[in-house]
C-alpha cells in the first residue's frame, strides 16, 4: 500500500508518516504543500492520500480536485482538518474527498481505517 501525507506542518507530516512505519508493505511519502503533492502524484501512485485542508497557496480542496481530475487509478482521499462546520464537510465531499477527520484526530481509528483498505 502506498500512502501520501500532505500537510504544511512538519510535525503533522512526521506524526502521520510514523503512524504507518511498523506496518508491513506500506510505503509513505510526505509533501509540504499542494504543488509538491501534485508533482509527486506523477510518479507515486498512492492508494490513500491523507490531505490537510488549510495550507498556504493551494488548499486541500484544490489539491483534491486535481487528484480527482487525474487519469488512471484514483486513491482514497482522507481530509484532515482543524476547522469545524457542516460547510467543511460539504466542501470536502464536493472536492472529491472520501472521508474527513476533524483534529484532534483519533490516531488509532485513522490507522485502522487506512490499513483496513489493504484488505
Secondary structure, DSSP 8 states (H G I E B T S, - for coil): -EEEEE-S-HHHHHHHHHTTTTSTT-EEEEESSHHHHHHHHTT---SEEEEES--SSS-HHHHHHHHHHSSS---EEEEEES--SHHHHHHHHHHT-SEEEESS--HHHHHHHHHHTT-
